[in-house]
Amino acid sequence: MQPVALTIAGSDPSGGAGIQADLKTFHQFGVYGEAVVTLLTVQNTVRVSRVECVSAGLVAEQVRAVVEDIRPLAAKTGALGDSAIVDTVAELAGEFSFPLVVDPVMISKHGTPLIAEDARTAVREKLIKRAYLVTPNLAEAEALAGFPIRDGNDMRRAAEALVRLGAHAVLVKGGHLEGPAVDVLFDGTGFHEFPAPRIDTPHTHGTGCTYSAAIAAALALDAPLVEAVSRAKAFITEAIRTAPGLGSGSGPVNHHAAVPPASIPRAGV
C-alpha cells in the first residue's frame, strides 16, 4: 500500500506554506497526503491580511474522518490558531498510533500571529507531550523553553527543556543565527547536528512547513528519525537554493526539488 501522511494546519492561498506546501512535499516524497484545515488566511508573498480559525469541533470531525478510513503512517501539525483547536488536536493525538511531528507555528513570515497567546500555553502544556518530534525555529524555541537562544549551546539546552516537557525528540532549527544553518536534534539520549550552507535569498516562504512535512513524509516511509531529518534537511536546502522566485516579496521555496535517497549519511555529535 502507498504510504500516507496527514497534515493538520492552516491554508495559504498563495501555495507557499501551510497545507498547500505540506501536500506538495508529501507528493514529492511519493507519499499520499491528507489535509485537515485549522484556519484560513488571506496572504501572498508580501502580506497576511486576515486569519480566520475554523471551529475546534470541525477540526475534530475532519481528523476522525480521515483517520478512520485512510489511516496515515505519520502526521504533522502546523498553524493551529487558538487554544480550543490546540486542546482538540492534543486530545486526538493521544489516540494516534503513528508518529506526530509538531511544527509549533506562531508567527507568519510577514510577522502576523498565527496562534493566540493562550494557545501558546496549550501547545507547551498539552501538545508537546504528544509529539514524536517538535520542530521549533529559534523564536518558537525561546517562547516554549522560556529563555533566549544565542548559540548552539542554547539550542541544546532548549531541546533538552522541551524533551522534559514530554516530547520524544526535538529539532531546534538554527536558520536565524549567524553563519551556516545548523539544526540541532536531541532524541532524548544524544544530539545530532545537521549543517547546511547559508543561502542568500529572500525566497524562504513556507520553509518551516516544508521541512516538517518532509520529515513526516520520510517517517511515513519508515525512515528512522535521524535519517528522516537528514533527508528533509537536504531537501529543504535544495528547495531554498532553487526557489523559483515567484511573487514580489518572500516567495515560496521549490517544492519540485529533488528528494535525496534514503540512508544518506547521518551526523552525530
C-alpha positions in Angstrom: 0.0 0.0 0.0 1.1 3.6 -0.7 2.4 5.4 2.4 0.1 8.0 3.8 0.8 11.2 5.7 -1.6 13.7 7.3 -1.2 17.4 7.8 -3.3 19.4 10.3 -2.6 23.0 9.5 -3.8 26.3 8.1 -4.4 27.2 4.5 -2.1 29.6 2.4 -3.9 30.6 -0.8 -0.6 31.6 -2.4 0.5 28.0 -2.1 3.9 28.6 -0.4 3.1 27.5 3.1 0.5 25.6 5.2 -1.4 22.6 3.9 -0.6 23.5 0.3 3.2 23.3 1.0 2.7 20.2 3.0 0.7 18.3 0.3 3.2 19.3 -2.4 6.0 18.0 -0.2 4.3 14.7 0.6 3.7 14.2 -3.1 7.3 14.9 -4.0 8.4 12.2 -1.5 5.9 9.7 -3.1 3.6 9.8 -0.1 -0.2 10.2 -0.3 -1.3 13.3 1.5 -4.3 14.1 3.6 -5.1 17.6 5.0 -7.2 18.8 7.9 -7.8 22.6 7.7 -7.5 24.5 11.0 -7.6 28.1 9.8 -7.9 30.2 6.6 -5.6 33.0 5.7 -5.6 35.9 3.2 -2.0 36.2 2.2 0.6 36.4 -0.6 4.3 36.8 -0.7 4.2 40.3 0.8 1.4 40.3 3.4 -1.1 38.5 5.6 -4.2 40.5 6.0 -6.7 38.1 7.6 -6.7 34.9 9.7 -9.9 33.0 10.5 -10.0 29.8 12.6 -12.5 27.1 11.9 -14.3 25.6 14.9 -12.5 23.1 17.0 -15.4 20.7 16.5 -14.9 20.8 12.7 -11.2 20.1 13.1 -12.0 17.1 15.2 -14.6 15.8 12.7 -12.0 16.1 9.9 -9.3 14.3 11.8 -11.7 11.4 12.8 -13.0 11.1 9.2 -9.6 10.6 7.6 -8.0 8.5 10.4 -10.9 6.0 10.5 -10.8 5.5 6.7 -7.3 6.1 5.3 -5.0 5.8 8.3 -1.8 7.7 8.0 1.6 6.4 8.9 2.7 9.8 10.1 1.2 13.2 10.8 2.3 16.8 11.3 0.7 19.9 12.7 1.2 23.5 11.5 -0.6 26.7 12.4 -3.4 25.8 14.9 -4.8 29.2 15.6 -6.5 29.1 19.0 -6.4 27.1 22.3 -9.6 25.2 21.5 -8.0 23.8 18.4 -4.7 23.0 20.2 -6.6 21.2 23.0 -8.6 19.2 20.5 -5.6 18.2 18.5 -3.7 17.2 21.6 -6.6 15.1 22.8 -7.0 13.3 19.4 -3.2 12.8 19.2 -3.4 10.8 22.4 -5.1 8.1 20.3 -2.7 8.2 17.4 -0.8 5.0 16.7 1.6 6.8 14.3 4.3 9.5 14.9 3.2 13.1 15.2 5.6 15.9 14.1 4.6 19.2 15.8 5.7 22.3 14.0 4.8 25.0 16.6 3.9 27.7 14.1 3.4 31.0 15.9 4.1 33.9 13.5 3.9 34.1 9.7 6.9 35.0 7.6 5.4 38.6 7.5 5.1 38.9 11.2 1.4 38.1 11.6 0.5 36.0 14.7 -1.0 32.6 13.7 -1.7 31.4 17.2 -3.4 33.2 20.1 -1.4 33.8 23.3 -3.3 31.3 25.4 -2.8 28.8 22.7 0.9 29.0 23.1 0.5 27.8 26.7 -1.7 24.9 25.4 1.0 23.9 23.0 3.6 23.9 25.7 1.4 22.1 28.3 -0.7 19.7 26.2 0.5 19.3 22.6 4.3 18.9 23.1 3.8 15.8 25.2 2.0 14.1 22.3 4.8 14.8 19.8 7.2 12.3 18.4 9.2 15.3 17.2 8.9 19.1 17.8 10.5 21.4 15.2 10.7 24.9 16.5 12.7 27.7 14.9 14.7 29.9 17.3 11.9 32.3 18.2 9.5 29.4 18.8 12.1 27.5 20.9 12.6 30.7 23.0 8.9 31.1 23.6 8.5 27.4 24.6 11.7 26.9 26.6 11.4 30.3 28.3 15.0 31.7 27.7 16.9 33.4 24.9 18.9 31.4 22.4 22.1 32.9 21.1 24.2 30.0 20.1 24.5 26.2 19.7 24.7 25.5 23.4 21.5 27.4 24.0 19.9 25.4 21.2 20.9 22.2 23.0 19.5 23.5 26.3 16.2 24.4 24.6 15.9 20.9 23.0 16.5 19.3 26.4 13.9 21.5 28.0 11.3 20.6 25.5 12.0 16.9 25.9 11.5 17.3 29.6 8.0 18.7 28.7 7.2 15.3 27.2 8.3 15.3 23.6 10.1 12.2 22.3 12.6 14.3 20.4 13.2 18.0 19.5 14.8 19.6 16.4 15.8 23.2 17.1 16.3 25.0 13.8 19.3 27.4 13.6 18.5 29.3 10.4 18.2 32.6 12.2 21.7 32.5 13.7 24.8 33.8 12.0 26.9 31.5 10.0 26.0 28.1 8.5 22.4 27.0 9.1 22.9 24.3 11.7 19.9 22.5 13.2 20.2 20.5 16.4 18.3 17.3 17.1 18.0 15.9 20.6 16.4 12.4 20.6 16.3 12.0 24.3 19.6 10.3 24.6 22.0 12.2 22.3 22.5 15.1 20.0 22.8 15.2 16.2 23.7 18.2 14.1 22.5 19.0 10.6 24.5 21.7 9.0 23.9 23.4 5.6 25.4 26.5 3.9 23.5 29.7 4.3 21.8 30.7 1.1 21.4 34.4 0.4 17.8 34.6 -0.8 14.6 36.4 0.2 12.6 33.4 -1.0 12.0 31.3 2.1 8.2 31.5 2.5 7.0 28.2 3.9 10.4 26.8 4.8 9.3 25.5 8.2 6.1 23.9 6.8 8.0 22.2 4.0 10.8 21.0 6.3 8.5 19.4 8.9 6.3 17.9 6.1 9.4 16.4 4.6 10.3 14.8 7.9 6.7 13.5 8.3 6.9 12.0 4.8 10.2 10.3 5.5 8.7 8.9 8.7 5.7 7.6 6.7 8.2 5.8 4.5 9.5 4.1 7.7 12.8 6.0 7.9 14.4 6.1 11.4 14.2 9.6 13.0 17.8 10.7 12.3 17.6 9.6 8.6 14.2 11.3 8.2 15.7 14.6 9.5 18.8 14.2 7.3 16.7 13.6 4.1 14.4 16.5 5.0 17.3 18.9 5.7 18.9 18.0 2.3 15.5 18.5 0.6 14.7 21.9 2.2 18.2 23.2 1.5 17.9 22.3 -2.2 14.3 23.7 -2.2 15.7 27.1 -0.9 18.6 27.1 -3.3 16.4 26.5 -6.3 13.5 28.7 -5.2 11.5 29.8 -8.4 11.5 33.5 -7.5 7.7 33.9 -7.6 6.0 36.9 -6.2 7.3 40.4 -5.3 8.1 39.6 -1.6 9.3 36.5 0.2 8.5 33.9 -2.4 8.0 30.1 -2.0 10.7 27.5 -2.0 10.9 24.9 -4.8 8.6 22.1 -3.9 9.8 20.3 -7.1 13.3 20.0 -5.6 15.0 16.6 -5.9 14.3 14.3 -2.9 17.6 12.8 -1.6 17.8 9.0 -1.5 17.3 7.0 1.7 20.2 6.3 4.0 22.2 9.5 3.4 25.0 10.0 5.9 23.9 10.8 9.5 25.6 13.4 11.6 26.2 12.6 15.3 27.9 14.7 18.0 
